[in-house]
Amino acid sequence: MDHLVFMGCLLLAIGLIFYGIFLLLFALSRKNYGKAAEGIVVDLVKTTKREYERAYERFDPVIEYSLNGNTYRVKLPLKVEPGAYHIGEKLSLRVSEKRPARVYIVGDDRRFVRAYSMIGIGLLFLAIALSNYFKGKS
Protein backbone atom coordinates (compact mmCIF):
# COMPACT_ATOMS: atom_id res chain seq x y z
CA MET A 1 0.00 0.00 0.00
CA ASP A 2 2.86 2.40 0.63
CA HIS A 3 3.92 2.18 -3.00
CA LEU A 4 0.43 3.34 -4.06
CA VAL A 5 0.67 6.42 -1.83
CA PHE A 6 4.17 7.15 -3.18
CA MET A 7 2.96 6.72 -6.75
CA GLY A 8 -0.01 8.98 -6.03
CA CYS A 9 2.27 11.70 -4.64
CA LEU A 10 4.59 11.37 -7.63
CA LEU A 11 1.69 11.69 -10.06
CA LEU A 12 0.34 14.65 -8.08
CA ALA A 13 3.72 16.38 -8.40
CA ILE A 14 3.78 15.71 -12.15
CA GLY A 15 0.24 17.05 -12.46
CA LEU A 16 1.17 20.22 -10.59
CA ILE A 17 4.22 20.67 -12.83
CA PHE A 18 2.05 20.42 -15.94
CA TYR A 19 -0.41 22.90 -14.44
CA GLY A 20 2.50 25.26 -13.71
CA ILE A 21 3.65 24.96 -17.32
CA PHE A 22 0.13 25.88 -18.43
CA LEU A 23 0.12 28.99 -16.24
CA LEU A 24 3.57 29.98 -17.51
CA LEU A 25 2.56 29.60 -21.17
CA PHE A 26 -0.62 31.58 -20.53
CA ALA A 27 1.24 34.41 -18.76
CA LEU A 28 3.89 34.61 -21.50
CA SER A 29 1.21 34.66 -24.16
CA ARG A 30 -0.59 37.58 -22.49
CA LYS A 31 2.69 39.48 -22.13
CA ASN A 32 3.83 38.91 -25.72
CA TYR A 33 0.57 40.02 -27.33
CA GLY A 34 -0.25 43.10 -25.30
CA LYS A 35 -1.67 45.58 -27.81
CA ALA A 36 -5.20 45.43 -29.24
CA ALA A 37 -5.73 46.30 -32.91
CA GLU A 38 -8.35 45.92 -35.59
CA GLY A 39 -7.40 44.22 -38.82
CA ILE A 40 -8.98 43.46 -42.13
CA VAL A 41 -8.54 40.37 -44.29
CA VAL A 42 -7.06 41.61 -47.58
CA ASP A 43 -6.20 38.29 -49.22
CA LEU A 44 -6.46 34.53 -48.81
CA VAL A 45 -3.43 32.52 -49.90
CA LYS A 46 -4.41 29.05 -51.07
CA THR A 47 -2.28 26.04 -50.19
CA THR A 48 -2.93 22.46 -51.19
CA LYS A 49 -2.12 19.68 -48.78
CA ARG A 50 -1.87 16.13 -50.06
CA GLU A 51 -2.59 13.16 -47.85
CA TYR A 52 -2.64 9.74 -49.33
CA GLU A 53 -4.47 10.02 -52.63
CA ARG A 54 -6.48 13.14 -51.67
CA ALA A 55 -5.76 16.85 -51.86
CA TYR A 56 -7.13 19.36 -49.37
CA GLU A 57 -7.40 23.10 -49.95
CA ARG A 58 -6.46 25.31 -47.03
CA PHE A 59 -6.18 29.08 -46.81
CA ASP A 60 -3.84 31.42 -44.96
CA PRO A 61 -5.46 34.83 -44.36
CA VAL A 62 -3.40 37.94 -45.12
CA ILE A 63 -4.34 40.61 -42.59
CA GLU A 64 -3.64 44.32 -42.72
CA TYR A 65 -3.68 46.41 -39.56
CA SER A 66 -2.29 49.63 -38.08
CA LEU A 67 -0.21 49.88 -34.93
CA ASN A 68 1.45 53.02 -33.57
CA GLY A 69 0.90 54.88 -36.84
CA ASN A 70 2.42 52.15 -39.03
CA THR A 71 0.49 49.82 -41.33
CA TYR A 72 1.42 46.14 -41.36
CA ARG A 73 0.44 43.28 -43.63
CA VAL A 74 0.91 39.76 -42.27
CA LYS A 75 0.15 36.31 -43.65
CA LEU A 76 -0.98 34.12 -40.78
CA PRO A 77 -0.11 30.44 -41.26
CA LEU A 78 -3.47 29.16 -40.04
CA LYS A 79 -4.31 26.70 -42.80
CA VAL A 80 -8.06 27.18 -42.36
CA GLU A 81 -10.91 25.57 -44.27
CA PRO A 82 -12.47 27.41 -47.21
CA GLY A 83 -14.99 29.97 -45.98
CA ALA A 84 -13.47 30.44 -42.52
CA TYR A 85 -12.43 34.00 -43.40
CA HIS A 86 -13.59 36.33 -46.17
CA ILE A 87 -11.79 39.18 -47.91
CA GLY A 88 -12.90 42.44 -46.32
CA GLU A 89 -13.78 40.79 -43.01
CA LYS A 90 -12.81 42.85 -39.95
CA LEU A 91 -11.05 41.05 -37.12
CA SER A 92 -10.05 41.90 -33.55
CA LEU A 93 -6.35 41.26 -33.07
CA ARG A 94 -3.74 41.18 -30.33
CA VAL A 95 -0.32 42.30 -31.49
CA SER A 96 3.18 42.20 -30.03
CA GLU A 97 4.51 45.75 -29.76
CA LYS A 98 8.12 44.55 -29.91
CA ARG A 99 7.50 42.38 -32.97
CA PRO A 100 4.42 43.71 -34.79
CA ALA A 101 4.44 40.79 -37.23
CA ARG A 102 3.46 38.54 -34.30
CA VAL A 103 -0.30 38.63 -34.28
CA TYR A 104 -3.18 36.47 -33.24
CA ILE A 105 -6.88 36.72 -33.89
CA VAL A 106 -8.96 37.25 -30.76
CA GLY A 107 -11.27 34.27 -30.34
CA ASP A 108 -9.00 31.89 -32.26
CA ASP A 109 -8.04 29.49 -29.48
CA ARG A 110 -5.78 27.25 -31.55
CA ARG A 111 -2.72 28.95 -30.11
CA PHE A 112 -3.76 27.74 -26.66
CA VAL A 113 -3.88 24.08 -27.68
CA ARG A 114 -0.51 23.36 -26.09
CA ALA A 115 -1.49 25.11 -22.88
CA TYR A 116 -4.85 23.34 -22.75
CA SER A 117 -3.06 20.05 -23.38
CA MET A 118 -0.78 20.73 -20.43
CA ILE A 119 -3.66 21.39 -18.07
CA GLY A 120 -5.48 18.31 -19.37
CA ILE A 121 -2.46 16.10 -18.74
CA GLY A 122 -2.02 17.70 -15.33
CA LEU A 123 -5.64 16.98 -14.40
CA LEU A 124 -5.28 13.40 -15.62
CA PHE A 125 -2.23 12.84 -13.43
CA LEU A 126 -4.03 14.54 -10.54
CA ALA A 127 -7.02 12.18 -10.92
CA ILE A 128 -4.72 9.13 -11.03
CA ALA A 129 -2.81 10.42 -8.00
CA LEU A 130 -5.98 10.90 -5.96
CA SER A 131 -7.23 7.49 -7.03
CA ASN A 132 -3.98 5.86 -5.90
CA TYR A 133 -3.98 7.82 -2.67
CA PHE A 134 -7.47 6.71 -1.72
CA LYS A 135 -6.69 3.11 -2.70
CA GLY A 136 -3.73 3.25 -0.36
CA LYS A 137 -5.92 4.50 2.50
CA SER A 138 -8.35 1.59 2.36
C-alpha positions as CSV (number, residue, x, y, z in Angstrom):
1,M,0.0,0.0,0.0
2,D,2.9,2.4,0.6
3,H,3.9,2.2,-3.0
4,L,0.4,3.3,-4.1
5,V,0.7,6.4,-1.8
6,F,4.2,7.1,-3.2
7,M,3.0,6.7,-6.7
8,G,0.0,9.0,-6.0
9,C,2.3,11.7,-4.6
10,L,4.6,11.4,-7.6
11,L,1.7,11.7,-10.1
12,L,0.3,14.6,-8.1
13,A,3.7,16.4,-8.4
14,I,3.8,15.7,-12.1
15,G,0.2,17.0,-12.5
16,L,1.2,20.2,-10.6
17,I,4.2,20.7,-12.8
18,F,2.0,20.4,-15.9
19,Y,-0.4,22.9,-14.4
20,G,2.5,25.3,-13.7
21,I,3.7,25.0,-17.3
22,F,0.1,25.9,-18.4
23,L,0.1,29.0,-16.2
24,L,3.6,30.0,-17.5
25,L,2.6,29.6,-21.2
26,F,-0.6,31.6,-20.5
27,A,1.2,34.4,-18.8
28,L,3.9,34.6,-21.5
29,S,1.2,34.7,-24.2
30,R,-0.6,37.6,-22.5
31,K,2.7,39.5,-22.1
32,N,3.8,38.9,-25.7
33,Y,0.6,40.0,-27.3
34,G,-0.3,43.1,-25.3
35,K,-1.7,45.6,-27.8
36,A,-5.2,45.4,-29.2
37,A,-5.7,46.3,-32.9
38,E,-8.4,45.9,-35.6
39,G,-7.4,44.2,-38.8
40,I,-9.0,43.5,-42.1
41,V,-8.5,40.4,-44.3
42,V,-7.1,41.6,-47.6
43,D,-6.2,38.3,-49.2
44,L,-6.5,34.5,-48.8
45,V,-3.4,32.5,-49.9
46,K,-4.4,29.1,-51.1
47,T,-2.3,26.0,-50.2
48,T,-2.9,22.5,-51.2
49,K,-2.1,19.7,-48.8
50,R,-1.9,16.1,-50.1
51,E,-2.6,13.2,-47.8
52,Y,-2.6,9.7,-49.3
53,E,-4.5,10.0,-52.6
54,R,-6.5,13.1,-51.7
55,A,-5.8,16.8,-51.9
56,Y,-7.1,19.4,-49.4
57,E,-7.4,23.1,-49.9
58,R,-6.5,25.3,-47.0
59,F,-6.2,29.1,-46.8
60,D,-3.8,31.4,-45.0
61,P,-5.5,34.8,-44.4
62,V,-3.4,37.9,-45.1
63,I,-4.3,40.6,-42.6
64,E,-3.6,44.3,-42.7
65,Y,-3.7,46.4,-39.6
66,S,-2.3,49.6,-38.1
67,L,-0.2,49.9,-34.9
68,N,1.5,53.0,-33.6
69,G,0.9,54.9,-36.8
70,N,2.4,52.1,-39.0
71,T,0.5,49.8,-41.3
72,Y,1.4,46.1,-41.4
73,R,0.4,43.3,-43.6
74,V,0.9,39.8,-42.3
75,K,0.1,36.3,-43.6
76,L,-1.0,34.1,-40.8
77,P,-0.1,30.4,-41.3
78,L,-3.5,29.2,-40.0
79,K,-4.3,26.7,-42.8
80,V,-8.1,27.2,-42.4
81,E,-10.9,25.6,-44.3
82,P,-12.5,27.4,-47.2
83,G,-15.0,30.0,-46.0
84,A,-13.5,30.4,-42.5
85,Y,-12.4,34.0,-43.4
86,H,-13.6,36.3,-46.2
87,I,-11.8,39.2,-47.9
88,G,-12.9,42.4,-46.3
89,E,-13.8,40.8,-43.0
90,K,-12.8,42.9,-40.0
91,L,-11.0,41.0,-37.1
92,S,-10.1,41.9,-33.6
93,L,-6.3,41.3,-33.1
94,R,-3.7,41.2,-30.3
95,V,-0.3,42.3,-31.5
96,S,3.2,42.2,-30.0
97,E,4.5,45.7,-29.8
98,K,8.1,44.6,-29.9
99,R,7.5,42.4,-33.0
100,P,4.4,43.7,-34.8
101,A,4.4,40.8,-37.2
102,R,3.5,38.5,-34.3
103,V,-0.3,38.6,-34.3
104,Y,-3.2,36.5,-33.2
105,I,-6.9,36.7,-33.9
106,V,-9.0,37.2,-30.8
107,G,-11.3,34.3,-30.3
108,D,-9.0,31.9,-32.3
109,D,-8.0,29.5,-29.5
110,R,-5.8,27.3,-31.6
111,R,-2.7,28.9,-30.1
112,F,-3.8,27.7,-26.7
113,V,-3.9,24.1,-27.7
114,R,-0.5,23.4,-26.1
115,A,-1.5,25.1,-22.9
116,Y,-4.9,23.3,-22.8
117,S,-3.1,20.0,-23.4
118,M,-0.8,20.7,-20.4
119,I,-3.7,21.4,-18.1
120,G,-5.5,18.3,-19.4
121,I,-2.5,16.1,-18.7
122,G,-2.0,17.7,-15.3
123,L,-5.6,17.0,-14.4
124,L,-5.3,13.4,-15.6
125,F,-2.2,12.8,-13.4
126,L,-4.0,14.5,-10.5
127,A,-7.0,12.2,-10.9
128,I,-4.7,9.1,-11.0
129,A,-2.8,10.4,-8.0
130,L,-6.0,10.9,-6.0
131,S,-7.2,7.5,-7.0
132,N,-4.0,5.9,-5.9
133,Y,-4.0,7.8,-2.7
134,F,-7.5,6.7,-1.7
135,K,-6.7,3.1,-2.7
136,G,-3.7,3.2,-0.4
137,K,-5.9,4.5,2.5
138,S,-8.3,1.6,2.4
